[in-house]
Amino acid sequence: MATGPTRGDGANHIDGEWVPSSSTLEVEDLAEGGVFAELSAATTAQADRAVAAAATAEPAMRETTVVERAGWMETIADGIRDRADELTDVIVREAGKPIASARGEVASAAERFDRAAAEARDQQGEYVEGTTAGHEGWEAMVKPQPVGTVLCVTPYNYPLATTALQVAPALAAGNSVVLKPASKTPISASILAEIIAGTDVPDGGFNFVAGRASEIGDALAGDGRLDAVALTGSTSAGKHIARESEMVTLHMELGGNAPALVFPDANLDRVAADCAKGSFKYAGQRCSAVSRVLAHESVHDEVVAGIEAEMDAWQPGDLFEESTTVGPLISESQADWVEELIDDALDRGARLVRGGDRDGRTVEPTLLAEVPHDARVLHEEQFGPVAAVAAVADEAEALSLANADPFGLDASVFTADHDRAMRLANAIEAGAVRINGAPSHGLGDIPFGGVGDSGIGREGIGYTIEAFTTTKSIVL
């Protein structure tokens, strides 16, 4: 059995203290097998205490200065870099992520706290002068203020970087935070909690509760003392939280099913490279993954051949080898789901070009061609390493198929025709459309979020700070 950190006596950080629990979460080692780590699973009583502590700390958090909060961000970023090797090892094991990708995630998380420091310093109010009848001569200072207490619910696929994308803006804006990580990947978040606990954040200003959503999720999301809920996760989880929560700000990045629309005038070499990366990176377990390639019928076969030629670079292997690019899926049930979608497509007449095999949680990168338009893989979020290529007759059919499901997170358009690119970018129902490239969102410079079943609001350091901020007008 692989060795790893054991935090069974101190997983939950509540009101400035590490609080043990009688039950534990066992975290599997997706790299070497066995149980990687154990840590305390929070009870509903501990979840309640965490929210209570955060609500009580709101005045102290509100009184902190921008300089203080920016200092926390920089200290946390340094702490992440100091523990980069440990965090990289943890992410490889708990998330099943190849080491090069895990190392990049750690660097990204640190950079997001640095950027939150810069954004915190840029928080400015404004001066407004009354101009309407009866308000001549009035003056107002309009000041940004924290919304209060923010619940951050984070996913398994980017357990540190996405956590940073929620927690850093919430703290930088002066909010109290309750962090609940995914129960499958809580160890990297618990290390982040240790780093934050070592700063000068007031007691109760940051609280960490690890636990199963089925046990503490509703107790947290339905707590009337919350002022905002941030969730990165599935559409079903988002809808459930929306039903459970009270009148709070909802900030949700949910499921995706990104189409890539490919036209005859596109650079097909670039199409192949970007669609392969978009489909197979982190075994497709990304909400922005290219889930379906809608290729004009005149270039369908060339697109398929091009993606197939790229697939040697995207194969499973030892997660601790620098050259490995694809790892296992997070669970057997997720592998079952991906296999089900592949089988459905084949039953409906799709052609298996390459892949399709499965070994436990590892699904071989799979390329499907001539996928019928009614195949489920074109309409349901797969979260697996499958490139599904469907032929379309023209621009209208491509657009109709792209907009045929309830998701609207990301899309790509590959064409040399500027007018077509802009026409489709405006018509596709998605939060972001990439022209001649696979979806990519970096560290949060560009707002990231969706429409329909893909979420509410936009992520990005500055954009998320705005979501966790309200304004107060002081009128003279």
Phi and psi in degrees as a GROMACS rama.xvg file:
@    title "Ramachandran Plot"
@    xaxis  label "Phi"
@    yaxis  label "Psi"
@TYPE xy
-66.1263  143.797  ALA-2
-87.6618  159.487  THR-3
-175.749  179.785  GLY-4
-66.8114  140.642  PRO-5
-120.01  118.364  THR-6
-119.908  39.6694  ARG-7
-64.2638  -21.4554  GLY-8
-102.475  3.97192  ASP-9
-159.785  46.0926  GLY-10
-80.789  -29.9935  ALA-11
-101.981  119.992  ASN-12
-103.826  109.837  HIS-13
-132.026  123.072  ILE-14
53.7904  41.7951  ASP-15
83.4717  4.99078  GLY-16
-126.753  151.032  GLU-17
-90.0714  121.102  TRP-18
-115.603  119.694  VAL-19
-77.3112  169.225  PRO-20
-138.357  157.983  SER-21
-78.5354  -17.8824  SER-22
-112.679  161.361  SER-23
-131.676  158.783  THR-24
-102.698  130.867  LEU-25
-99.8333  129.074  GLU-26
-108.587  121.657  VAL-27
-76.1422  149.871  GLU-28
-94.4711  104.625  ASP-29
-79.8373  -8.33482  LEU-30
-90.9439  -41.8143  ALA-31
-127.447  -1.10892  GLU-32
88.5963  166.035  GLY-33
81.7346  -168.99  GLY-34
-95.1278  122.838  VAL-35
-82.8558  -41.3982  PHE-36
-159.998  160.322  ALA-37
-128.92  147.164  GLU-38
-152.547  160.768  LEU-39
-61.533  136.911  SER-40
-97.8874  122.04  ALA-41
-66.1402  144.74  ALA-42
-88.8153  169.836  THR-43
-63.7235  -34.1456  THR-44
-65.1054  -38.9613  ALA-45
-70.3257  -35.9478  GLN-46
-61.783  -43.4827  ALA-47
-61.6075  -42.3436  ASP-48
-64.5523  -36.677  ARG-49
-64.1993  -44.6239  ALA-50
-66.7976  -39.233  VAL-51
-61.2908  -42.9837  ALA-52
-63.5388  -41.2621  ALA-53
-64.649  -44.0134  ALA-54
-63.6711  -39.6999  ALA-55
-65.5162  -31.6187  THR-56
-82.1178  -5.4735  ALA-57
-54.2645  -47.3225  GLU-58
-60.3297  -41.2209  PRO-59
-64.4539  -39.5635  ALA-60
-67.058  -40.4595  MET-61
-64.3563  -30.5621  ARG-62
-80.5608  -10.2159  GLU-63
-68.3159  151.898  THR-64
-92.2229  163.181  THR-65
-58.6679  -39.2759  VAL-66
-62.6501  -42.5547  VAL-67
-62.7592  -46.5503  GLU-68
-67.1307  -39.0565  ARG-69
-62.3198  -36.0288  ALA-70
-64.1531  -39.3999  GLY-71
-59.9103  -45.778  TRP-72
-58.1944  -43.9465  MET-73
-68.6447  -38.3576  GLU-74
-64.6258  -41.0616  THR-75
-65.478  -43.1388  ILE-76
-59.0394  -43.4932  ALA-77
-63.6284  -39.0955  ASP-78
-64.1583  -38.1594  GLY-79
-64.371  -43.4831  ILE-80
-66.6882  -35.4573  ARG-81
-64.2106  -29.7181  ASP-82
-110.462  25.1963  ARG-83
-60.0873  -42.927  ALA-84
-63.8445  -43.3611  ASP-85
-62.8089  -45.7512  GLU-86
-65.2138  -38.7408  LEU-87
-60.9059  -46.9317  THR-88
-59.7919  -42.7135  ASP-89
-62.6299  -45.9743  VAL-90
-65.722  -38.8823  ILE-91
-56.0464  -45.8163  VAL-92
-76.84  -49.6769  ARG-93
-77.1445  -31.7041  GLU-94
-102.702  -9.19924  ALA-95
67.2432  35.2657  GLY-96
-99.2815  134.16  LYS-97
-54.8528  146.757  PRO-98
-60.7757  -38.2987  ILE-99
-63.4905  -39.7267  ALA-100
-69.2117  -39.3027  SER-101
-63.7025  -40.9654  ALA-102
-62.5585  -39.9363  ARG-103
-65.4266  -35.2333  GLY-104
-64.8031  -40.4933  GLU-105
-62.3677  -45.4567  VAL-106
-62.0017  -39.6091  ALA-107
-63.8251  -41.2445  SER-108
-62.0323  -44.3568  ALA-109
-61.5673  -44.201  ALA-110
-63.4714  -33.7498  GLU-111
-66.9909  -35.2573  ARG-112
-69.2321  -37.9518  PHE-113
-60.5257  -43.3276  ASP-114
-68.3475  -32.7607  ARG-115
-64.6146  -34.881  ALA-116
-61.0259  -44.9483  ALA-117
-65.5898  -42.2755  ALA-118
-66.7716  -35.2441  GLU-119
-62.1134  -41.1023  ALA-120
-66.5342  -23.915  ARG-121
-87.4111  -2.19473  ASP-122
-64.4933  115.846  GLN-123
-129.895  144.17  GLN-124
-85.5981  -166.735  GLY-125
-145.844  159.315  GLU-126
-101.718  129.312  TYR-127
-124.423  131.448  VAL-128
-106.401  132.123  GLU-129
-65.446  133.162  GLY-130
-126.42  -14.8785  THR-131
-84.9281  163.607  THR-132
-57.8213  131.45  ALA-133
91.8415  -12.4593  GLY-134
-117.978  13.4992  HIS-135
-60.1204  134.616  GLU-136
85.9712  -9.27221  GLY-137
-72.8353  148.899  TRP-138
-135.579  147.431  GLU-139
-139.859  138.659  ALA-140
-97.2321  120.797  MET-141
-104.956  110.826  VAL-142
-110.902  138.355  LYS-143
-73.9479  139.05  PRO-144
-137.248  150.71  GLN-145
-64.4623  149.825  PRO-146
-72.5254  -27.2208  VAL-147
137.406  -104.63  GLY-148
-113.361  127.253  THR-149
-115.218  127.176  VAL-150
-93.3629  122.964  LEU-151
-107.785  118.349  CYS-152
-114.867  115.718  VAL-153
-114.639  159.545  THR-154
-96.5995  173.243  PRO-155
-83.7552  -23.0194  TYR-156
-77.9868  -30.7123  ASN-157
-130.177  72.9425  TYR-158
-67.4185  -19.4024  PRO-159
-106.718  -47.2134  LEU-160
-66.0465  -43.0023  ALA-161
-71.0533  -34.1068  THR-162
-60.7277  -42.4121  THR-163
-61.7827  -38.251  ALA-164
-67.0452  -22.0161  LEU-165
-94.527  -49.9083  GLN-166
-70.7058  -41.8225  VAL-167
-59.8745  -50.6026  ALA-168
-63.3682  -36.8192  PRO-169
-63.1706  -46.7025  ALA-170
-69.7792  -40.1651  LEU-171
-61.5067  -30.3462  ALA-172
-81.4025  -6.99558  ALA-173
94.1119  19.0003  GLY-174
-87.7719  157.137  ASN-175
-80.6157  148.011  SER-176
-130.32  139.218  VAL-177
-119.119  119.303  VAL-178
-105.022  124.898  LEU-179
-122.634  106.575  LYS-180
-81.9936  167.138  PRO-181
-60.402  137.485  ALA-182
-69.1101  -20.199  SER-183
-79.0784  -23.083  LYS-184
-136.719  59.1476  THR-185
-91.8524  -8.54992  PRO-186
-72.2358  -43.4442  ILE-187
-62.2483  -37.6168  SER-188
-67.3894  -33.298  ALA-189
-69.348  -33.3828  SER-190
-67.5166  -41.6888  ILE-191
-59.5078  -40.2789  LEU-192
-60.885  -39.9042  ALA-193
-61.7358  -41.3344  GLU-194
-64.6835  -45.7494  ILE-195
-64.9978  -37.3021  ILE-196
-62.8968  -21.6111  ALA-197
-84.6416  0.518907  GLY-198
-93.8852  -173.255  THR-199
-94.5286  19.0228  ASP-200
-58.3613  129.101  VAL-201
-55.9801  148.324  PRO-202
-54.1483  132.678  ASP-203
87.7574  -13.7568  GLY-204
-72.5109  -26.2212  GLY-205
-135.979  128.396  PHE-206
-133.694  142.227  ASN-207
-125.74  122.55  PHE-208
-129.053  116.057  VAL-209
-94.6078  134.983  ALA-210
-179.692  171.572  GLY-211
-81.7907  136.611  ARG-212
-58.0551  -34.8118  ALA-213
-65.4627  -20.4781  SER-214
-102.254  -39.7557  GLU-215
-121.7  -4.93302  ILE-216
-59.5992  -50.0466  GLY-217
-68.3638  -35.736  ASP-218
-61.9933  -35.8893  ALA-219
-76.9797  -56.4345  LEU-220
-63.5303  -30.3711  ALA-221
-90.785  6.86793  GLY-222
-75.3623  123.513  ASP-223
-68.3041  -9.37558  GLY-224
-84.5936  -7.11009  ARG-225
-74.7589  150.007  LEU-226
-113.637  -18.994  ASP-227
-154.855  148.547  ALA-228
-126.497  124.335  VAL-229
-109.353  128.407  ALA-230
-135.452  130.914  LEU-231
-115.5  117.001  THR-232
178.895  -158.311  GLY-233
-77.7382  159.171  SER-234
-62.7296  -39.4575  THR-235
-62.9441  -39.4169  SER-236
-65.8924  -40.3125  ALA-237
-63.2515  -43.283  GLY-238
-66.0157  -36.9651  LYS-239
-64.551  -45.9448  HIS-240
-63.9047  -39.0683  ILE-241
-60.9484  -36.1082  ALA-242
-71.8287  -36.1674  ARG-243
-79.8778  -32.6255  GLU-244
-74.8362  158.383  SER-245
-90.9827  -156.014  GLU-246
-77.8048  83.4926  MET-247
-128.651  165.078  VAL-248
-72.1602  127.544  THR-249
-107.422  128.38  LEU-250
-130.132  100.745  HIS-251
-131.901  129.04  MET-252
-113.455  111.591  GLU-253
-114.606  -146.61  LEU-254
-69.6624  162.302  GLY-255
-144.271  161.551  GLY-256
-152.295  62.6773  ASN-257
-63.6147  125.657  ALA-258
-91.4344  148.398  PRO-259
-115.792  114.566  ALA-260
-93.4812  122.548  LEU-261
-120.213  127.801  VAL-262
-116.121  161.232  PHE-263
-59.7173  -26.0727  PRO-264
-87.3872  3.88352  ASP-265
-73.8111  158.505  ALA-266
-76.6599  102.38  ASN-267
-70.8453  -24.8579  LEU-268
-64.7407  -42.6071  ASP-269
-67.8772  -39.2223  ARG-270
-55.5544  -48.5546  VAL-271
-61.71  -48.1205  ALA-272
-64.8237  -44.3549  ALA-273
-72.7179  -37.2669  ASP-274
-71.5059  -35.4571  CYS-275
-64.7649  -47.5102  ALA-276
-62.8147  -43.8775  LYS-277
-62.5948  -30.4548  GLY-278
-88.1921  -34.5714  SER-279
-106.92  -17.2239  PHE-280
-57.313  135.791  LYS-281
47.35  39.8174  TYR-282
54.7764  30.5468  ALA-283
74.1758  7.55861  GLY-284
-85.8861  57.3121  GLN-285
-137.805  135.832  ARG-286
-65.1033  -23.1399  CYS-287
-96.7933  10.8202  SER-288
-62.0566  147.665  ALA-289
-73.6872  106.721  VAL-290
-94.5382  -20.9008  SER-291
-152.336  132.753  ARG-292
-107.647  114.423  VAL-293
-102.322  94.5695  LEU-294
-101.594  135.963  ALA-295
-55.2926  139.129  HIS-296
-57.4484  -26.3488  GLU-297
-73.9518  -17.5493  SER-298
-123.4  7.3444  VAL-299
-52.44  -50.0088  HIS-300
-66.3995  -37.149  ASP-301
-65.8863  -39.1651  GLU-302
-63.6822  -44.633  VAL-303
-61.1585  -46.2286  VAL-304
-62.4519  -38.9622  ALA-305
-65.7491  -43.9174  GLY-306
-64.274  -41.9734  ILE-307
-59.1184  -39.746  GLU-308
-65.6828  -23.5651  ALA-309
-85.7582  -11.5215  GLU-310
-73.5707  -20.0006  MET-311
-60.6444  -26.3271  ASP-312
-80.9838  -5.79039  ALA-313
-128.459  80.7799  TRP-314
-134.422  149.122  GLN-315
-64.7557  157.405  PRO-316
-175.069  -170.514  GLY-317
-62.4498  121.714  ASP-318
-64.4835  -19.6879  LEU-319
-93.2914  3.53198  PHE-320
-88.6018  131.663  GLU-321
-60.0004  -28.3093  GLU-322
-82.2886  -11.8797  SER-323
-69.9755  134.352  THR-324
-118.03  -16.3391  THR-325
-132.295  134.136  VAL-326
-118.155  -168.864  GLY-327
-76.1927  164.686  PRO-328
-78.1547  163.817  LEU-329
-66.7818  -25.244  ILE-330
-155.591  163.311  SER-331
-62.4354  -38.1034  GLU-332
-66.0127  -34.3718  SER-333
-68.5551  -39.5357  GLN-334
-63.958  -38.4076  ALA-335
-58.3556  -43.7591  ASP-336
-62.8297  -46.4094  TRP-337
-64.3091  -41.954  VAL-338
-61.8972  -38.1701  GLU-339
-62.5529  -42.0487  GLU-340
-68.4833  -38.3193  LEU-341
-62.545  -47.6738  ILE-342
-61.8454  -39.6426  ASP-343
-61.5523  -44.3608  ASP-344
-62.8603  -43.3961  ALA-345
-65.3325  -40.388  LEU-346
-62.0757  -30.1205  ASP-347
-86.9849  -4.47865  ARG-348
117.151  2.80915  GLY-349
-65.0654  155.639  ALA-350
-104.556  126.968  ARG-351
-81.6756  114.849  LEU-352
-89.9472  -43.0048  VAL-353
-160.285  149.589  ARG-354
86.8577  -150.27  GLY-355
95.1804  -14.7208  GLY-356
-79.7753  160.533  ASP-357
-140.664  139.088  ARG-358
-130.519  96.1861  ASP-359
63.816  -118.588  GLY-360
-86.1395  -10.1525  ARG-361
-90.7783  115.616  THR-362
-100.817  123.98  VAL-363
-62.2886  135.976  GLU-364
-49.2895  129.942  PRO-365
-125.455  134.198  THR-366
-116.596  121.705  LEU-367
-112.429  136.591  LEU-368
-119.455  162.814  ALA-369
51.4098  42.331  GLU-370
-71.7248  123.718  VAL-371
-61.6485  149.25  PRO-372
-68.325  -16.4794  HIS-373
-95.7127  3.71092  ASP-374
-66.1247  139.329  ALA-375
-62.5129  -30.0175  ARG-376
-62.987  -20.4316  VAL-377
-85.7297  -10.5195  LEU-378
-126.746  -10.2838  HIS-379
-122.026  144.172  GLU-380
-66.8045  122.724  GLU-381
-92.5456  -39.9923  GLN-382
53.7117  48.1998  PHE-383
-152.618  170.339  GLY-384
-84.7962  68.4678  PRO-385
-128.032  124.685  VAL-386
-102.264  112.051  ALA-387
-107.862  113.767  ALA-388
-105.83  124.273  VAL-389
-119.776  143.41  ALA-390
-87.849  139.79  ALA-391
-127.645  148.751  VAL-392
-80.5544  -32.5166  ALA-393
-162.715  -177.346  ASP-394
-61.3182  -41.268  GLU-395
-63.0761  -41.932  ALA-396
-68.5963  -38.745  GLU-397
-61.0582  -44.3634  ALA-398
-66.4421  -42.1469  LEU-399
-60.9587  -43.2885  SER-400
-70.1663  -37.5543  LEU-401
-61.3985  -34.7378  ALA-402
-98.2775  15.4885  ASN-403
-88.2555  0.508871  ALA-404
-125.92  169.559  ASP-405
-77.5045  -5.81517  PRO-406
-82.4205  153.999  PHE-407
-159.669  59.3986  GLY-408
-96.4706  -57.1534  LEU-409
-139.178  161.724  ASP-410
-160.583  162.84  ALA-411
-132.102  148.124  SER-412
-129.3  124.27  VAL-413
-111.582  111.082  PHE-414
-164.814  153.475  THR-415
-92.3298  -4.99314  ALA-416
-89.7621  108.075  ASP-417
-59.7845  -43.7742  HIS-418
-62.8199  -42.1282  ASP-419
-63.628  -43.4626  ARG-420
-57.7989  -46.8019  ALA-421
-71.8859  -36.2294  MET-422
-61.5677  -45.8031  ARG-423
-73.1499  -38.0779  LEU-424
-58.3479  -36.5643  ALA-425
-77.2184  -27.3671  ASN-426
-90.5177  -25.7987  ALA-427
-69.9724  133.351  ILE-428
-85.7628  87.4874  GLU-429
-155.307  155.864  ALA-430
-72.3497  -26.017  GLY-431
-147.847  140.777  ALA-432
-128.344  122.353  VAL-433
-95.8079  131.499  ARG-434
-94.9518  122.601  ILE-435
56.0245  47.7183  ASN-436
-176.827  159.175  GLY-437
-75.5431  153.109  ALA-438
-55.313  137.975  PRO-439
-156.914  139.323  SER-440
-127.243  -3.83675  HIS-441
57.0235  -138.062  GLY-442
-94.4676  -3.76659  LEU-443
117.913  15.9401  GLY-444
-69.3795  -39.3754  ASP-445
-100.583  132.95  ILE-446
-61.4691  140.979  PRO-447
-129.988  121.714  PHE-448
173.106  176.351  GLY-449
-130.609  -175.641  GLY-450
-121.826  168.571  VAL-451
61.1293  -132.001  GLY-452
-77.0124  3.96687  ASP-453
-94.5697  0.746068  SER-454
134.329  -173.916  GLY-455
-134.876  128.146  ILE-456
87.3104  -177.507  GLY-457
-131.683  132.059  ARG-458
-88.0822  165.269  GLU-459
135.048  139.986  GLY-460
-51.7708  -57.6747  ILE-461
-65.421  -40.2903  GLY-462
-65.8393  -37.2985  TYR-463
-73.3525  -35.2891  THR-464
-57.8213  -43.1405  ILE-465
-61.3879  -39.3542  GLU-466
-65.4534  -30.2586  ALA-467
-98.2529  20.0213  PHE-468
-128.688  144.36  THR-469
-120.163  177.594  THR-470
-121.88  147.704  THR-471
-123.954  130.791  LYS-472
-99.8797  121.351  SER-473
-104.454  109.99  ILE-474
-101.595  131.038  VAL-475
